[in-house]
């Protein structure tokens, strides 16, 4: 590849010189290219340039026309990519004002070709040029789409804002001139204020004024940006005005699919099928209707795919059969479609899903093979260009492979069921092992996929053919979070609620703490009305003392949910649902639901922990304790999050938050959960200690409360730092700085210094290297409590990592502050005991650096100024002579 690229560079150089020099250069590689086919492919563009230079104008015109026909034809992507590379090579070889004319193909044709080849960077280049040439309105939607596909959301938004400015500048209809456009303007204002776009051009105002007429499709632009809620509202408004508008129908269907409103998509298609296809939805399965329908129409095929996807997600298999059959039949009779290969793949894919559901294994395998053949040329061509460009096709290939894995597993499961009478226990064990192995493989595969909602959604939809609502709950929760990040809030909510609905679980069920009898006393602990200091010291328990009737109610909840495992899964999904409510600004409802859920999770976990431990399910117990910890931790965070930034915590609220965090620390088991729990417990105590002094007038009581919270914060900071991992490195750094603040501000309080000293042994020495400047900045402090902690710690650091202290200590040795200089000398002497050679070399380097950095002239000026100051200012003659 390096040789080929070097040859191409030389070819490009000679092509800019003269045709004779280029022909001589190219002829030297002809024999090599014939012997090595990949080189021949690489030199195709160079060979074309060589021939192009010798053609007459008439032949060039004919060849250009032929190329334009091929660009618009239904050729393989491999050939189209080769021709796209040729167009770029010709553009570089023959400038616009050169002696030999280039291809001069219309820029819009090249842009469409680049989009067809998924060469989005080139498509962006061509579309921006097309925009500047005056074809503005027709390019905006594609520019937004291309920037989104290139992971440039800010640039996509900039395109929309630039289009808005350009429309208003040209005196056209503004975004605020109608209710529909006012909604678009409102959606725009909610986005970032960034208006960066390389397409903004104010050249020649009269140029292309008419290019914006009829092209201002704001709802489509918003859909490309992913603002589905705003776009669907505008589409619905347009459909009320014109129910037969195909563009609005397809746009509305797309928004419904993206938001997870699959039933709405099917209902809309059923009402408007005549406008999309020319036939009614009821007659779509008849041969006569198929012949009369315009199967080659792209809108019709796109509507079929939307309907097939909606029917599949809703489990409406009869409707899926209707749509997939029409999609396959339409593609067989269509030969003029621009993207027939893609349509063939979709039809075969949905047919394979349908056959797997019906346990028609042979037909399913044939459909999978047909789908793989349909995407073969596209996938091969895109993968030869770049992995990122071919990634959507890679996901499609993975889905086909997983469909084959599902077929193999279902066949294996069927064989075991047929022979269960002979070896029932062994067959069940084999089936469980095969299922667990398949799930492990799928989990690892999903972890390696791109973190994208569309990718995860399509993969999990395929796996739903064999998985139930209780399988892969973590993947379901992750998909909901990704959908929420993509602002598909309806889809995020549906992702969580659908498994609960399949388990026949209501959101207002006692399983989630709603409607629990009052005599159980859930949510009320012995700490009610007690002082915060007693909660922090542990003098009183924050836990409810569960009795026999609590245990009986817990068993009732297990029975209602269908078992302990199903109850745990329901609680995980419901907890994710409360986080979704909080993220969508339904904070009051989220707080209420989470508070009730915390009580139920605490009840079920406490009442079953002993039984679970005796049964030997340690992993299950750890997972339940982790959920319990997350619930209480999130409840405390949200209680604080409801307050304005910097507000003082009231006593009642502080006691409630302390109780929540205390329960979270008691439930923490693993390193990750322990860190998060103790980090929060330390921060709330540190915050309460900071706000006590200006609040209370009783100094004695304030001192006791202050000491209690500071000691609790110190112990929690030490615990959090000791279990912190690289994942929380930034947060651990914050904990260390807060721990030093406790040392410097409260060291004189009784017990603080000793608590810090006791915890230092559990913290790795390497952790202190990140805050070494903060440690050395206070070495001059004379407070005995601070020195008793700080200096021994620095001595230990110097013993383990002497090189880390050399340079800062050599600087401190020259400090004008006497106390700091003496402390630095003391630490340097301790280093000399075990690293004398290193100390001497470091001091020599430091002194030499200072010597070469300061000129003699500067030294003389400084000496004269000091001598003058001593003589004239202080009258110290001997001092003056000493300086001179």
Order of alpha helices (4+ residues) and beta strands (2+ residues): alpha-alpha-alpha-alpha-alpha-alpha-alpha-alpha-alpha-alpha-alpha-alpha-alpha-alpha-alpha-alpha-alpha-alpha-alpha-alpha-alpha-alpha-alpha-alpha-alpha-alpha-alpha-alpha-alpha-alpha-alpha-alpha-alpha-alpha-alpha-alpha-alpha-alpha-alpha-alpha-alpha-alpha
